[in-house]
Amino acid sequence: MFARKVSMHLKPNSVAEFTQRLDKEIIPLLRKQKGFQDEITFVGPSGTQAFGISLWDRAENAEAYNRGTYP
């Protein structure tokens, strides 16, 4: 198992929009990736900081996703 952490800065009062986008766009995209297992997302109490931890079967698959999505 391999974990990949992504930190994000959110605009004020945008947690609902972030959550909706995560559910409708990001998670479905991740589910199509080879080796993707699950995603855990946290939003800080201020609502302007968030991070996600994606779980992968192998580091190679997480790195391939990272290279292909964020060249």
N, C-alpha and C positions, 0 to 999 in steps of 0.2 A: 504494500500500500504506500502511496506517495501523496503528500498534501501540497497544494499550491495556494499561497495567500496573496490576495489582491486588496490593497487599501484604496479607499475612495473618499473624496471630499464631496459632500452633497450641498446643493444650494439650500438656503434656509426654507423651511416649510415644504420640502420636496420628498419626504419619506414615503408618503402614499404613492406618489408617481414612481419613485425608485422601486418600491415593492411590486407595483403593477408591471413595470418594465421587466423586472427580474423574472416574474412568473410567466409573462407572455412572450418574452423574446430571448432572454439569456439562458434560462434553464432548458427550454426546448432545443436551443442551439447546442448546449453542452451535452445533452442526452444523445445527440447524433455523433458525438466524438468517440473515437475508438478508445476504450479503456476508462471512460468517465464512470464514476461510481455514485457520487452524491455531492451536494453543495450545502454548506452551512453559512448563513449570512448573519452578521451582527450589525446593529446600528447603535451608535453611542447615545447617551442620554440627551445630548444637545441636539441630536438629529442632523448634524452636519458632518459627522464622521461615520464611516462604515467600512467593514472589511468582510470579504468572503473567503472561505476556505473550500477549495474544490478537492475532492478525493479521487484519486486515480489508481488503477491497478498497478501501473509501473511508471517510473519517472520518465521513461522514453516517450510514452503517450502524452503525458502532460507537457513535455517540452515540444513535441511535435505540434500540439494544439497552440502553444504559445508562439512558436515560430510562424505558423500559418495564419494566425489571427492577428498578431501584433508584429509584423515584419519590421 
